[in-house]
Amino acid sequence: MKLLTFFLKIIKWVFLLIVLPVMVYLGLAALLSYWGTNPKKLNCTKDQLVYISSNGMHIDLIMPTALLPSEFVRHLSPKSTTEYYAIGWGDKGFYLDTPSWAELKASTAMTAMLIKSPTAMHVTQFQKRQDHWVPIKVCSEQITILNKHITSTFEMDAANQPIEIIGAGYTPNDRFYEAHGNYTGIKTCNIWVSQGLKKASIKTSRWSPFVFGILHHAEKQAAAAGL
């Protein structure tokens, strides 16, 4: 009887300390992901396109090369054929230790979600638009805001250049850079993208640590705009 009571107490504390917080986290994520923001209306013409892209777990902001600050692009080792830059922010350990999802370790994922971790920027160059990218119509004012959100997250050296993490790219077309901020389960890589959209008065999730909320609002707006 005492043994049964002991095990019941363990189950109770496991539920209270682990299961219940996870359920609350997932419930809030689902609710706030589909609850959209109410961005202020900007008096400008939305005649340009930027994009977001998801690999199922992580979202990147994708900017046409022509819309990024030329001085900033110059420091990203650009190729003459590069037309787009996919830019993401995330947990440094996760980025550098997980070249593919098949190599994801439970310890890496748990550390990223539960411990305040250093971060990195991931920049990938593309020669042409990819079919799965979700377009977002923007005006010049919104482009300026998005550029500031992106560039201010890069950690710069004394010469005001992004600090590259040498030899850390997955392919010849991508690179990693040092970043400001810490990654947590509250502020994930997807929250960074969502924050940029909010600053630029683009409708997105109230809070979306996962990809589905941000994609939902972006795809809905793209469909409404006939994109």
Secondary structure, DSSP 8 states (H G I E B T S, - for coil): -HHHHHHHHHHHHHIIIIIHHHHHHHHHHHHHHHSB------SS---EEEEEEE-SS-EEEEEEGGGS-HHHHHTT---TT--EEEEEEEEHHHHHH-SSGGG--HHHHHHHHHS-EEEEEEEEEESS--TT-EEEEE-HHHHHHHHHHHHHHB-B-TTS-B-B-TT--SSTTEEEEEEEEEE-SSS-HHHHHHHHHHHTT---BSS-SSHHHHHHHHHHHHHHTT-
